[in-house]
Amino acid sequence: MHIDLVDEPLHTLQPQGHPFMSGPFTPNWQEVNASGLEVIGEIPRRLNGVYLRNTQNPVHQPLGTYHAFDGDGMLHLLSFQDGRCEYRNRFVRTRGFEEEQAAGQALYAGLIDRPSLATRPGWGARGGLKDTSATDVIVHAGQALTTFYQCGEPYYLDARTLEMKGVAPWGAQVMDGNGISAHPKVCPRSGDLLFFNYSKQAPFMHYGEVDKDHRLVHYVPVPLPGPRLPHDMMFTEHFAILNDFPLHWDEALLPQGRHKLIYHADRPSRFALVPRRHAPQTGIQWFEASPTYVLHWLNAWEEGDEVVLHGYHQKTPMPTGGYDNTGATLGPSRYGPTLYEWRLNRVTGAVRERQLDQRLLEFGMINARYWGKRYRYSYNMIAHPGSFLFDGILRYDHTSGQSQQYLFGEGRFGSESPMAPCHDAGTGPGDEDDGYVVSFVTDMSADRSECVVLDASNIAAGPVARILLPHRISSGTHACWADASEIRSDWQVPA
């Protein structure tokens, strides 16, 4: 293995056993390039592209109480080409990150702190927060795009080298709604970036689209009754699907600058069908369903008069005793997410809903070439009891209802694991699982991390390749796969 240390930014953190600064969440501070990685098995030659994961890596001692989502963003990358690979990791050097590097200390409040602790005004729908861009990563217009869950500026990086490109050229045009939220989507057919944002000022939400040439080509208000906390979105051929769930800030406390979550179990969940820019602009159509909260969606498509939506329905959106700063309240086992289906009838306005599976699953991925159209397979993370960790991957067949799983093993934890289609795979019904599932796994017993590569059609068989990384990485949050054909970079994997 050949490792080049690129940088180690200034850090002042003293973890002192904090549950989200130690163990599987221990932060990285060194940025490295590594080639000649040890491989157990064989890297598939039909795997040609990049696997990216965003992680939380706190750098400075917090001003108040640290929350798991306060850490600075760091991208981890494995590039694949012709059976070879290279690893890189880099901090997402946001404005807030650079300000704190210059000051040598934290300047922003955390999620569960009073905004008044901050010496900077902060970003996002929460107010006072540092825009860490540490939540999600996707590839749009040939570059990696990172985002922040409470809304922030869109940051671009080279998807092969992780060189910072800075704030997106269209970023300033959407700051009236605090930027963009955590989970934009890229339409595989148009190349458009579909996004939303939200704030504490009317109209409280916007929907927008950016084309593959970085032009903001569509940006419309989506009026809500008040401030809300949407997290994810989905889309079909003609519609973006946004939401208004009854779990959000207590509106009575917001004038006092207090941000307390409240769940209104007597209010419905609401879904908005917002026409995409190329569709007839017929206005926003709203639908009502049973109360819940959905953190993440899987897919959606149009079927006759209906729009079909799949995601993770929460049985108990507000855990008993409310939320605190322990791993227990963040664990999926506390809020009970299961695979679920909603069918929105555009003619009658009715909603039909049903549970697809009873197991506790989250952070699911599909073959992204099938986003916005009917699909068959999803790859879902299996929740670790009582904490914000995942024990394995469950492949669910949405046609037969059958499933298979791969467990990482005792003391081994992963996170969102994208499906990576082979670069020469087709897009027909029989081609959907022609590819691999890739995941970074943190092994606490061996004190290391690795990337596992699984046959997407048979994950139960275990890895076809295990690639040992040069250091142990934080468990992390969201990830993506991008084929080499989607990337604008002249970098090549070293021989």
Secondary structure, 3 states (H helix, E strand, C coil): CEEEEEECCCCCCCCCCCCCCCHHHCCCCCEEEEECCCEEECCCCCCCEEEEEEEEECCCCCCCCCCCCCCEEEEEEEEEECCEEEEEEEECCCHHHHHHHHHCCCCCECCCCCHHHCCCCCECCCCCECCCCCCEEEEECCEEEEECCCCECCEEEECCCCCEEEECCCHHHHHHHCCECCCCEECCCCCCEEEEEECCCCCCEEEEEECCCCCEEEEEECCCCCCCCCCCCEECCCEEEEEECCEEECCCCHHHCCCCEEECCCCCEEEEEEECCCCCCCCCEEEEECCCCEEEEEEEEEECCEEEEEEEEECCCCCCCCCCCCHHHHCHHHHCEEEEEEEEECCCCCEEEEECCCCCEEEEECCHHHCCCCCCEEEEEEECCCCCCEEEEEEEECCCCCEEEEECCCCEEECCCCEEECCCCCCCHHHCCCEEEEEEEEECCCCEEEEEEEECCCHHHCEEEEEECCCCCCCCCCEEEEEHHHCCCCCCCCC
